[in-house]
Amino acid sequence: MRRFLLIDDDEHEFMFINFLLKDRYEDAFTLEYVSTIEDAESCLSRNGVDKILLDDKLGGGMTSADTIPKLQKCAFNVPIIVISKDTSGAHLQDRAKMGTNQIVDKFGFRSELENGLLD
């Protein structure tokens, strides 16, 4: 069973990603959803996950540059995949250096799943 954590401040994104995961993995996954980095840290201290899906921009002006270091402290070697609506943005160039495993386009997420993004 695959275990994923989605960190996104938009609950509609959770519903959409959950739908895509059900389409891809049927019931062979769990998707935990949190909207803040604080809730993510709490979730990670309680539960292990296989991959973290992180929205590039969270509420309160936080970006993945702010949240990745915090996640790495409590998630250790869990792969972090940043989801962004602008993957060509210059602001994302440093994310790979920060230890993210991949940056994916929000609008191409379904295609990325079909190509084995989370496998």
C-alpha positions in Angstrom: 0.0 0.0 0.0 1.4 3.4 -1.0 1.2 6.2 1.5 1.2 9.8 0.3 1.0 13.2 2.0 -0.4 16.1 0.1 0.4 19.6 1.5 -1.7 22.2 -0.2 -3.8 25.1 1.0 -6.5 24.4 -1.6 -8.9 21.6 -0.6 -10.0 21.4 -4.3 -6.5 20.3 -5.2 -6.8 17.5 -2.6 -10.1 16.3 -4.2 -8.5 16.4 -7.7 -5.3 14.6 -6.8 -7.2 12.0 -4.8 -9.4 11.4 -7.9 -6.3 11.0 -10.0 -4.7 8.6 -7.5 -7.8 6.5 -7.3 -7.9 6.3 -11.1 -4.2 5.2 -11.1 -4.0 3.0 -8.0 -7.6 2.1 -7.3 -7.6 1.4 -3.5 -3.9 0.5 -3.1 -2.9 3.9 -1.5 -3.7 6.3 1.3 -3.6 10.0 0.8 -3.3 12.2 3.9 -4.1 15.9 3.3 -3.0 18.9 5.3 -3.1 22.6 4.5 -0.2 23.9 6.6 3.4 23.1 7.2 2.7 22.8 10.9 0.0 20.2 10.2 2.4 18.4 7.9 5.1 18.2 10.6 2.5 16.8 13.1 1.3 14.3 10.5 4.8 13.1 9.8 5.6 12.7 13.5 2.6 10.3 13.8 2.6 8.5 10.4 5.2 7.4 7.9 4.7 8.2 4.3 6.3 7.1 1.1 6.2 10.4 -0.8 5.3 14.0 0.0 3.4 16.1 -2.6 4.1 19.7 -1.8 2.3 22.7 -3.4 4.9 25.3 -4.4 2.9 28.1 -2.8 1.0 27.8 0.5 -1.1 30.3 2.3 0.6 33.1 4.2 3.2 33.7 1.5 5.1 30.5 2.2 6.8 28.8 -0.8 8.4 25.4 -1.1 11.8 27.1 -0.4 10.4 27.9 3.1 8.8 24.5 3.7 11.3 22.0 2.2 13.9 22.5 5.0 11.2 22.0 7.7 9.9 18.8 6.0 13.4 17.4 5.6 13.9 17.7 9.4 10.9 15.5 10.2 10.6 13.4 7.1 14.3 12.5 6.7 14.7 10.7 3.4 11.1 10.8 2.2 11.0 12.0 -1.5 9.5 15.4 -1.9 7.7 16.3 -5.1 6.9 19.9 -5.7 3.8 20.7 -7.6 3.7 24.1 -9.3 1.6 25.8 -12.0 4.7 27.4 -13.4 7.5 24.8 -13.6 9.6 27.1 -15.8 9.8 29.8 -13.1 13.3 30.9 -12.1 12.2 30.6 -8.5 12.1 26.8 -8.8 15.7 26.4 -10.0 17.0 26.2 -6.4 14.5 23.5 -5.3 16.6 20.6 -6.8 19.6 21.8 -4.8 17.4 21.8 -1.7 16.7 18.1 -2.1 13.4 17.9 -3.9 13.1 14.8 -6.0 11.1 16.3 -8.8 9.1 19.4 -9.8 5.9 18.7 -11.7 3.4 20.9 -13.5 0.1 21.0 -11.7 -1.7 20.7 -15.1 0.4 17.7 -16.2 0.0 15.7 -13.0 -2.2 13.1 -14.6 0.3 12.4 -17.3 3.2 12.3 -14.8 1.2 9.7 -12.8 0.7 7.6 -15.9 4.5 7.8 -16.5 5.3 6.4 -13.0 5.8 9.6 -11.0 4.9 7.8 -7.7 6.0 4.3 -8.5 
